[in-house]
């Protein structure tokens, strides 16, 4: 499942391994903000391996946090 972070706060997988940072639609002026506690920088969509394969195949919508939240990548 995707996560939103700026490059300075790239996720370090404790239980998940993120392999790519993809720009959301409208980056850097998108509504996505880094999920790190004290950071308000624009966020990238960080993808896990299977999501990166999907992205490379043309998928541009990814689930984030829960099944109820989705984000669109460029």
Steps between C-alpha positions, in 0.01 A plus 500: 500500500637840400621762747551876461835652596738767371846388385659619827267270696508199269342199668738244644314172487448340835229272371482620138760572235442806283687496170388811309393861557240610245362851455130550573287692250577871541833454681634710668170685534291189571306455823739227617719603792779300665366267767801554725390660828661845469524536123267687263701451180334371182485120502585232249303176478734227619424161346575144602642254246170361365360853474807609301438213257139621466622859447738384227200327337298822493308492829478851649262463798631347822355422841654689788468434873166314472272371227300824535781734388638505146750728325570568134854506362633674189 
